[in-house]
Amino acid sequence: MNQVDEIVALAEEIPQLIKQNITPDGHCRFDPVKTKIALELVKYEIEKSIRAQSLPSN
């Protein structure tokens, strides 16, 4: 398994983990604030890396 496959597999595990740990009454069994911040950071880092790769090399 290469790095791309590992990242995709990890990303696919996250929604399942979240859904499995929300109670029927809608409460999280994890800290939703920390989780949201962590996910926003991951998204930001991916977007930042994409922008950096898109810049022309001098």
N, C-alpha and C positions, 0 to 999 in steps of 0.2 A: 504494500500500500504506500503510495507516495504522499507528499505533503498536501496536495490538493484534495485527494481522497479523504485524508484524515480531517481536514478542515470541514469539508462537506459533511462527513459523518457526524462530527461533533455538532455542527450547526443543526443537523436534522434531529439530534437527540434533545436539544433544548426545548422545542415546543412540546414534545411528549412529556418531558420532565415537569414542565410548568403545569400542563393540563392535569397530570396525575397527582399533583400536589395542591390542587385547589379543591376545597371542600364543597359539598353540594350546596351549601348556603353562600358560596362565593368568597370565602376567606382563603387566603394563601397560607400554606404551611411553611412559608419562607418569608424573608423580609422583602416585601414588594418594592420598597424604595431603593434598597441596595441592588436588587435585581434589575430594576429599570435603569439605574445609573450604570451598572456594569454592561448592560446590553447597549445603551447609548454610547458608551465608550468604545465598545467593539465596532459598532456601526461607524463611528467617527474615525477610528483608526483605519478601517477598510477604505472609507471614502478618501481619507488623507493619502493613503498609499496609492490609490488609483490616480488621484490628481498628480502626485509626484511622478508616477510612471508615465503620465500623459504629457508632461512638460518636455519640450524639445531639449535635446542635449546640446551643449555648446562646446 
